[in-house]
Amino acid sequence: QVQLVESGGGLVQPGGSLRLSCAASGTILRIYDMAWYRQAPGKQRELVAAVTSAGNTNYADSIQGRFTISRDNAKNTVGLQMNSLKPEDTAVYYCNAIVRTSTAYRNYWGQGTQVTVSS
């Protein structure tokens, strides 16, 4: 079984910064793409940023230039540095990873961490 555990959410003022972290644990043979998604109230879950095992990144247009995704393959972790936060960044942020175990190759999700941007 694989678990993804996020941390680092919270309340921040507009223009502020937060860093989210996600650690994968369990019987992992390999982690392929890792990503952060978010879901605001009344909206669909959307991709924020993704990173391949080789370090190639992809960002949503809405956060381009403000957020940076990074990963540590040795530690099975992925981070999201969020700068210049805006009220519209308020959402629950979810960590996602495509993982191969000895019995499966599938998508895993974390439980989510709340990010609130408000004065």
C-alpha positions as CSV (number, residue, x, y, z in Angstrom):
1,Q,0.0,0.0,0.0
2,V,1.2,3.5,-0.8
3,Q,0.4,6.7,1.2
4,L,0.9,10.3,0.3
5,V,0.9,12.7,3.2
6,E,0.8,16.5,2.6
7,S,1.9,19.3,4.9
8,G,2.4,23.0,4.9
9,G,-1.0,24.5,4.2
10,G,-2.5,27.3,6.2
11,L,-3.7,30.9,6.1
12,V,-1.6,33.6,4.4
13,Q,-2.2,37.2,3.4
14,P,-2.3,38.2,-0.3
15,G,1.2,38.5,-1.6
16,G,2.6,36.0,0.9
17,S,4.3,32.6,0.4
18,L,3.7,29.1,1.5
19,R,5.5,25.8,0.8
20,L,3.6,22.6,0.5
21,S,5.4,19.2,1.0
22,C,4.2,15.7,0.2
23,A,5.9,12.5,1.2
24,A,5.2,9.1,-0.4
25,S,5.7,6.0,1.7
26,G,4.9,2.3,1.3
27,T,6.1,-0.6,-0.9
28,I,7.2,1.6,-3.7
29,L,9.2,0.3,-6.6
30,R,9.2,3.5,-8.6
31,I,7.4,6.8,-8.8
32,Y,6.7,8.3,-12.1
33,D,5.0,11.7,-12.5
34,M,4.3,13.7,-9.3
35,A,1.9,16.6,-9.3
36,W,-0.1,19.1,-7.2
37,Y,-3.8,19.6,-7.9
38,R,-6.2,22.0,-6.2
39,Q,-9.9,22.2,-5.8
40,A,-11.7,25.4,-4.8
41,P,-15.3,25.4,-3.4
42,G,-17.8,24.8,-6.2
43,K,-15.1,24.1,-8.8
44,Q,-13.5,21.1,-10.4
45,R,-10.2,19.8,-9.3
46,E,-7.5,21.2,-11.5
47,L,-3.8,20.6,-12.2
48,V,-1.5,23.1,-10.7
49,A,1.9,21.7,-11.5
50,A,3.6,18.4,-12.4
51,V,7.1,17.1,-12.5
52,T,8.4,13.9,-14.1
53,S,11.0,11.6,-12.6
54,A,13.5,13.3,-14.9
55,G,12.7,16.7,-13.5
56,N,10.6,18.1,-16.4
57,T,7.9,20.4,-15.2
58,N,4.5,21.6,-16.3
59,Y,2.5,24.5,-14.8
60,A,-1.0,25.8,-15.1
61,D,-1.1,29.2,-16.8
62,S,-2.8,30.8,-13.7
63,I,0.3,30.1,-11.5
64,Q,3.1,30.4,-14.0
65,G,6.0,32.3,-12.6
66,R,4.6,32.3,-9.0
67,F,4.8,28.6,-8.1
68,T,7.7,26.2,-8.3
69,I,7.4,22.4,-8.1
70,S,10.3,20.3,-7.1
71,R,11.0,16.7,-6.1
72,D,13.5,14.6,-4.4
73,N,13.6,11.1,-5.9
74,A,15.8,9.7,-3.2
75,K,13.3,10.7,-0.5
76,N,10.1,10.2,-2.6
77,T,9.0,13.7,-1.9
78,V,7.5,16.6,-3.9
79,G,7.2,20.2,-2.9
80,L,5.3,23.2,-4.1
81,Q,6.7,26.7,-3.4
82,M,4.0,29.2,-3.7
83,N,4.9,32.9,-3.9
84,S,2.8,36.0,-4.6
85,L,-0.3,34.3,-3.4
86,K,-3.7,35.6,-4.5
87,P,-7.1,35.1,-3.0
88,E,-8.0,33.0,-6.0
89,D,-5.3,30.5,-5.0
90,T,-7.5,29.5,-2.0
91,A,-8.3,25.8,-2.4
92,V,-7.6,22.4,-1.0
93,Y,-4.3,21.3,-2.5
94,Y,-3.8,17.6,-3.3
95,C,-0.6,15.7,-3.9
96,N,-0.7,13.1,-6.7
97,A,1.7,10.4,-7.8
98,I,1.8,7.6,-10.3
99,V,3.4,4.7,-8.5
100,R,4.5,1.2,-9.4
101,T,4.4,-1.3,-6.6
102,S,5.0,-5.0,-6.8
103,T,1.3,-5.6,-7.5
104,A,0.0,-2.4,-9.2
105,Y,0.7,0.6,-11.4
106,R,-1.7,3.3,-10.4
107,N,-2.5,6.9,-9.4
108,Y,-2.4,7.8,-5.7
109,W,-3.8,10.9,-3.9
110,G,-3.0,12.6,-0.7
111,Q,-5.7,13.6,1.7
112,G,-5.4,17.3,0.8
113,T,-4.2,20.4,2.7
114,Q,-6.1,23.7,2.9
115,V,-4.5,26.9,1.6
116,T,-6.4,30.1,2.4
117,V,-5.3,33.4,1.0
118,S,-7.0,36.2,2.8
119,S,-6.4,39.5,4.5
